[in-house]
Amino acid sequence: MLLYNNVPGTVMELFSHIPDSKFLVLLVIVLIFLVFGTFMVALANILIFKPLFLPIVKQVGVDPTHFGIVVIVSVVIGFLPPGRRQPIRRLRNKRH
C-alpha cells in the first residue's frame, strides 16, 4: 500500500527541503517516532517508518546502527503514557 501510493518518494521529497544537517534530520525523525509512538504499537511503528527513513539517514551521513538505537529509544519513550514519563525526567535531572 505504501509503495503503491509512492509514500517513500513523497517522504524523500519532504526531507529534501530540510538542510543536510544530520542533527536536524534526526530531530525531525525522533519527533515523528514520539508522536506516532503514542498512537501505534512499537513494532508496527518500527516496521513501517524505519524503512522509509533509513535512506534519508544514510544520505545525510548518519551511521545505521546509531539510527537504529535512536529509533528504539524514541519508540520506547513515545510508547510510555504521559504519566509514566516522569521517572525519565527524574533520571535526567539526577547528578552522579
C-alpha positions as CSV (number, residue, x, y, z in Angstrom):
1,M,0.0,0.0,0.0
2,L,2.8,2.4,0.9
3,L,4.7,1.6,-2.4
4,Y,1.5,1.8,-4.4
5,N,0.9,5.4,-3.2
6,N,4.6,6.3,-3.6
7,V,5.0,7.2,0.1
8,P,8.8,6.7,0.1
9,G,9.2,9.2,-2.8
10,T,6.9,11.7,-1.0
11,V,8.9,11.3,2.2
12,M,12.2,11.8,0.4
13,E,10.8,14.9,-1.3
14,L,9.7,16.4,2.0
15,F,13.1,15.7,3.6
16,S,14.9,17.2,0.7
17,H,13.7,20.7,1.9
18,I,15.5,20.2,5.2
19,P,19.1,21.3,5.2
20,D,21.8,18.5,5.2
21,S,22.2,18.8,9.0
22,K,22.2,15.3,10.4
23,F,21.1,16.6,13.8
24,L,18.1,18.4,12.3
25,V,17.1,15.3,10.3
26,L,17.4,13.1,13.4
27,L,15.4,15.6,15.5
28,V,12.5,15.6,13.0
29,I,12.6,11.8,12.8
30,V,12.6,11.4,16.6
31,L,9.7,13.8,16.9
32,I,7.8,11.7,14.3
33,F,8.5,8.5,16.2
34,L,7.5,10.1,19.5
35,V,4.2,11.3,18.1
36,F,3.3,8.0,16.4
37,G,4.6,6.0,19.3
38,T,1.8,7.3,21.4
39,F,-0.8,6.0,18.9
40,M,0.7,2.9,17.4
41,V,2.3,-0.3,18.7
42,A,6.0,-0.1,18.9
43,L,6.7,-3.0,16.5
44,A,4.4,-1.6,13.9
45,N,5.9,1.8,14.3
46,I,9.4,0.5,13.6
47,L,8.4,-1.8,10.7
48,I,6.5,1.0,8.9
49,F,8.7,4.0,9.4
50,K,12.3,2.7,9.7
51,P,12.5,1.6,6.0
52,L,11.1,5.0,5.0
53,F,13.7,6.9,7.0
54,L,16.8,4.7,6.5
55,P,17.7,6.0,3.0
56,I,17.4,9.6,4.2
57,V,19.6,9.0,7.2
58,K,22.2,7.3,5.1
59,Q,22.1,10.2,2.7
60,V,23.0,12.8,5.4
61,G,25.7,10.6,6.8
62,V,24.3,9.0,10.0
63,D,25.5,5.5,10.9
64,P,22.6,3.0,10.5
65,T,23.5,1.4,13.9
66,H,23.2,4.8,15.6
67,F,19.9,5.4,13.8
68,G,18.6,2.1,15.0
69,I,19.4,2.9,18.6
70,V,17.8,6.4,18.3
71,V,14.7,4.7,16.8
72,I,14.3,2.2,19.6
73,V,14.8,4.8,22.3
74,S,12.3,7.2,20.6
75,V,9.7,4.5,20.2
76,V,10.0,3.3,23.8
77,I,9.7,6.8,25.1
78,G,6.8,7.5,22.8
79,F,5.1,4.3,23.9
80,L,5.0,5.3,27.5
81,P,1.9,7.2,28.6
82,P,2.4,10.8,29.7
83,G,2.1,9.9,33.4
84,R,4.8,7.3,33.1
85,R,7.4,9.6,31.6
86,Q,8.0,11.3,34.9
87,P,10.8,8.8,36.0
88,I,12.7,9.6,32.8
89,R,12.7,13.3,33.7
90,R,13.9,12.5,37.2
91,L,16.8,10.3,35.8
92,R,17.8,13.2,33.5
93,N,18.0,15.6,36.4
94,K,19.9,13.2,38.7
95,R,23.6,14.1,39.0
96,H,26.2,11.4,39.6
